[in-house]
């Protein structure tokens, strides 16, 4: 009552292929492969230290156009 031999695994593989079909098994394999790739990429991205985000200041008043300064006057 030991482990399974190669013949046991081949019989199981044939039964699974008959039940699910080769196209569905191929799709499942592709989905699993892409999930593993994205998981590995996420793990590698998580190891890198994050860069501090740069905050951008508003442009100086002199850089605003005439229409923008008119809008500011109307809002006030």
N, C-alpha and C positions, 0 to 999 in steps of 0.2 A: 504494500500500500504506500509506496514511496511517491516521488514526484511524477509529474507528467512527462511522457516521452515526446519526441518530435511528432510522432503519429497522432497523438492526442491533440496537439496544437493545430496540426493541419486539418483534422476533422472539425475542430471548433471553428477555424477560419473559414472553411467551406460552408458550414451551417450559417455563420454570420453573414457571409457574402450572399447566400441564397435568401436569407430573411430580409436584409436591408437593401441589397442590390449594390452593384459596384459604383454607380454614379453617386448615390447618397454617401457611401463610405469615402469616396474621393472628396466630396464636399466637406465632410466632417474632418478629414485629414487636413485639408487646406485651411479650414477655420481654426483648427488647433495650432497649426504652424504659424499662422499670422498672429494668434493670441500670444504665443510664446515669444515671437519676435518683438511684439510691442511691449511685453512684460520685461524682457531683457533691456530694451531701449529705455524704458522707464526707470529701471534699476540703475543703469549707467548715468542717466540724466540726474538722478537723485543724489549721486555721489559727488557731483561737482558743486562747489560752493556757489551760492546764488549771488548774482551781481546786484549791488544796490541800485534801485531805480532812480533815475535822474528826474528831478522835478524841474519843470520849465517855468520860468517866471513870465509874467505878462510883458508884452513889449512896452517900451517906454512910450509916454504920451506923444512925443514928437513923431513916432513912427506910425501913429494912427492916421488914417485918411480923413478927409474932411467929412465924408458921410458918416464915419464911425463917431466922430466927435459931435456931429449933429444929433445922432441917436442918443448919445450920452446926455445931451442937454434936454432932450425931450423926456427921457426917463426920469430926470431929476425934477 
